[in-house]
Amino acid sequence: MAEFLQYTVNGLIAGSTYGLLALSMTLLYGILTIPDFSLGAIYALGAFISFYIIQWLGPEYYLFSLFPIIILAGLLGIFSERIVFGPLEKAPHAAGFIAALGLYSILEGGWNVWFGSEWRNINSPYNDMTIALGPVSLTFQRLILFIVCLLFALGTFLLIFRTLTGKKIRAFSENREVAQLMGVNTRRISALTFFIGYALTGIGGALVAPTALVGASMGLTPIIKSFIVVALGGLGSVTGAIVGGFILGLGENFGAAYISSMYKDLFSFGLFLGVLILMPQGLYRR
Amino acid sequence: MRILIYLFLGLLALLMPLVIRSNYWLYMLTLVGIYIILVASLDLIYGYTGLVSLGHAAFFGIGAYACGILQTKLGFPFLPALLLGGLFTCLAAAVLGWPMLRIKGPYFALGTLALGLMVTIVIHNWDSLTGGVSLSGIPLPPVIQFLGWTIDFSSKRTYYYLVLLFVFLALFFIRQITHSRPGRAFQSIRENADLAEALGVDILRYKLIAYVLASTMAGVAGGLYASYMGSIEPAIAGGHMSFHLLVMIVIGGARTITGEIVGPLLLWFLPEFLEAAQVYRPLFFGFILLVVIIFMPMGIAGKLRSLHPRIAQWIP
């Protein structure tokens, strides 16, 4: 029983990151109508920035590093919207998708050059502190990960559903032309959504970094998993992304625990293909 | 008109080893030849049928490992191993493609990527069968004595001709199939799948045919690669490899034989000429891809064709 609880907690923690990433993906999908693969590189960027902040300023500044990450990742998002995806608005979908791949490749290549191709470990001060909640134990870092992810997810949820700006974003993703007719400044909304999406992903990377290996291609598998979540929850659905994230996190952890941990990723991908084949529209309609 | 181009290119390729004596360059050209087979097969799926596949390398890997394992663990000779490897890849593609090709849109591309990664994970972890981190000791084809001629495949030049033979076969096959009834079905799927279906084209069946044919070609290319390199690793089936193939066809120009040849040649030799360190290559690839997809989505061959109809006549 104690193990079961431990797996559940692990699953919820993993799920919170997947949910956050899927949230970014789904927000950007509303604008682009293609999944933005380059988010995988932004995830890695978040991890690197927190790594350098820790190196230059000391481990106490770990949480502080979230601020520059938000700004840098966000700006990168605006840049990518203007330079890469903007010109491709009218092109067929495949072109945008390929452009996202190209962007990912450039960024990942860039990180390889800048950061080096070895995988490293990052230590935040929270990694060494553990807490026990009943029979379950977790490091403080992972608790922070969970809480921060939830906070940002909640914050984004409130933004999307309770503010005027959020309404504009939703209007844009439902029908771009009509939104423009209704007075929504689509250029600004695009840029803002990209800023948010990229910033959230960067934060996700930074939060996970102390608990995993950090390297230029660390974002590849998480980004695929966020696709899985988005497939589960429905492309474009914010609630679907968050709920789907937890489902994947739990499913993956239970699968690893009770089936085989070597094939953990395999299990997620298998689940992905299964969902795609059997339920193409996901759990939530758009 | 195009016959002349084909003859010219064919002759050029045949005479190449007489001009280029360096083993290093022959090695490069042989690998480019293998890539040409791969890219041509990807073009069948992507260019003609319109399916963005990020998992094409998976079948390259499956074919390579099948051929390698048959030779190293089961002692099969080269040609049967190559053919059986191709057959195995064909079956794998049919089994995997059957459910996957029902998936539409961006999900299909991601599904193929997931598939490719799953293949690498299985290859990596099933080390009793695949050698895990790498499979080595794959032999070259044996020396053949034929009417007084000795064909020794350890010579770079001989293996070049072997691969060249397969390149000719592959390109010929692609050309024939795309100019046939199934070929027109493939293109109709790309142009407007719903309309094609309304007109009576069985979409799933033709997608599957294209997918299986292309994957089998990739598998055979894999077998050639395995015997040439002697040792292979799981990464050859993975996302980065698939991505390179896609970049090659996009830049070369989809739906053109020229593109299938130029793409690999350019993307292989240009970094060599620029003496770019291995580390800068993904940057380079990604950048060119972005530039091409934004400004020249039809690729180099497509762009050349669009310059003038007279020129288009000469670009197959």
Interface residues (C-beta under 8 A of the other chain):
Chain A: I34 P35 V84 P87 L88 A91 H93 A94 A95 F97 I98 A99 L101 G102 L103 Y104 S105 I106 L107 E108 G109 G110 N112 V113 S117 L220 T221 I224 F227 I228 A231 L235 M262 Y263 D265 L266 F269 G270 F272 L273 L276 I277 P280
Chain B: G50 V52 L54 P99 M100 R102 I103 K104 G105 P106 Y107 A109 L110 G111 L113 A114 L115 L117 M118 I121 V122 N125 G239 F243 L246 V247 V250 V279 Y280 R281 P282 L283 F284 F285 G286 F287 L289 L290 I293 I294 P297
